[in-house]
């Protein structure tokens, strides 16, 4: 078993540095971006419905489209290799049969179990209130977002998670149905052109209770 030392984990976990300015000459190929997203989507999701959806904003034209929607985060937009918009799909269960059929085809689930699961899960999800579904897709998509940040770090890139954006406008601005796709966060990605600044954390025993 490999044991991580504290400084090893700090490096993997991004070392808590906030990067706002990137090397504008660095571009990320679509192949590598998809590889990082594949790694990110190994994150767990409720009943494996995988509600995360990604829009990669990399062209000057589309970055200009995004700029007025991200408030005080324009430096990241201007200099990053790409801005990754992460949405949660409120109708993610429409992919349920495809997901579970793939599990059967790969020998990870029997047809009987597949049929039982689909028969129970799809009606259950369809009966969720909008608020309940919103919670599910945002929790699951946030897990993928964090894993994407770690994947990017392993590939030698830096990221910055952004929550300050016009949530009511983001989906429509990029051709998505705002009733179906709810924005979760925006990630800037690229090679840092600055050291960034450290933040502090409270000690773990401040917010942990053992029973």
N, C-alpha and C positions, 0 to 999 in steps of 0.2 A: 504494500500500500504506500502511495506517495503522500508525504506529509508536507503541506504548504507552510512555509514560514510566513510571519506577518507581512514582511516586505514583499514576498512573492505575491500574496493575495492582493496587496495594495496596487501592484502593477497590473495584475489581471483586471481588477475592479476599477481601472481607469485612474487610480491614484487621486481621485476626488478633485482633479483640476478642471476648471471651467474654461473651455476653449471657445473663443469668439471670432478669431481671425485665422484664416487658412491660407496655405500656399495656393495661389490662383492658377499656377501652372500645372497642378496635379489633377489628372482626370482618372476616373475609375471606369474600367471597361464594364460593359453590360454583363459579360461572363462572370467577372469577379463579384459584381453587385448581386447577381442572382445566386452565386455561391454563398455569399454572406446571408442572404435572405433565406436560403435553404437551411442554413445552420440555425438561423433565428427561429424558424418555424418548427424546429424540434422541441420548442417549448411546449409545456402541457396546455391543454385547453379542456374546458368542461365537455364531457362526453365526446371528446375529439372532434368538435364541430369547426375548429380552426377559423374563427370569425375575422381574423386579421386580414387587412387589405392594404397594399402598399402602392403609392404613386411616387415615382422618382422624378423629381423636378431638377433637370440638369441644363437645359438650353437657356440661353440668354433671354429668349422671348418668354418662356414660362416662368423663369425667375422674376422677370419684370411683372408678370401677372400675379405672382405670389407676394411680392414686396409690400404692397399696401395692406396686406392681410396679416402681417406678422409683427405689427406694432414696433417694439423697441429691439427687434432682433435682426435688423437689416444687414449688419456687418457679416453675420453668418451667411445670409443669403447671397450677398455680393461676392464672397470669397471662397465659399465651400465648393467642393467637387460636385455636390448634389445636396438637395434638401429632400428628405424622405418623409412624405406625408403618410401617417398611419391612421387608418380608419377601422372601425368595427362594423361588420355587416349584420344588420338587424334581421336579415333573412338568411343567415348562414346555414340554417337547417336545410335549405334547398340543395345543398351539396352533400347532405347526409348519406343518401344512397350511393353516390359516387365514392365517398370516403369509405363506407363500409363494404362496398363491392370490391374495392381495391384491397382491403384487409383480407377478404376471402380469397381473392386471386393470388395473394402473396402468402397464403397459408397461415395467416396470423389470427384467423377467426373462422369458425365453421359457418356454413350457410344457415344452420338452425339458429345459432347465436345471433348472426347478422339479422335474421328476420325478426327475432324477438326484440333485439335492441332497437331496430328501426321502428317497429310497431309501437314501442313505448316512447321513444325519444321524440320523434317528430310531432305527435299530438301534444306532448308535454311542452315542447318549445312553442308551438303555435298558440298555446293557451297562456303564455306569459303576457303580462301587461308590458307596455312599452318601457316603463321604468325598470321592470325586472330584466328585460332583454338588454336594455342599455347597460345595466350593471354587469351582466355576464360578458358582453362583448368587450367592454372597456377593461375589465379585469384580465381577460384572456389576452387581449391585444397588448396590454401593458407588459405582460410576461414576455411576449415576443419582442417587444421594443427593448426591454432590458437585455435580452439575449442577443439582439442585434448589436447593441452597443458593445457587448463583450466580444462578439464575433469580429466586429470592425477593429477592435483593439488587437485581437490576435492576428489580423491581417495587416497591422501596422498603421491603421488609420485612427483618427480622433473623431469624437462625436460630441454633440451638445444637444440635450433634450430641451425642447421648447414647448411651453404651455401657453405662452402669450400670443394668441392669434384670434382672428375673427371666426369663431366656431360656427356661427350661423351662415357664413358665406363660403367657407373653404371647399366643401364638397362641390357645390354648384360651379365654382370658379374653375374646377378641373373636370367638368363633365360628368360628375356623379350625382345620383339622386340623393338629395339631402335628407329625405325621409328614410332612406334605406341605409346610407353610409354615414355614421357618426364619427366626427374627428376625435382621435385619442391624443395624439401629440405629433409634433414635427421634430425630426432629427436632422441636424446638419452633420455632414460627414466630409472628411478630407484629411489632409496632412496639416498639422498645426504650424502656423507661422509665428507663434508666440509661445512663451512658456506656460501661460495661463496662470490662474491664481488658485491657491489652496482655500478650501473651506474647512470649517470645523464640524465635529460631530460630538454630541453628548455621549458620555460613557454608557455602555450597554446596560449597566445596572440601574441607570436612571429610568429606563422605560421597559424593563423586563421584570416580570413577577414569576416566581416559582411557587407552585402549589403542591 
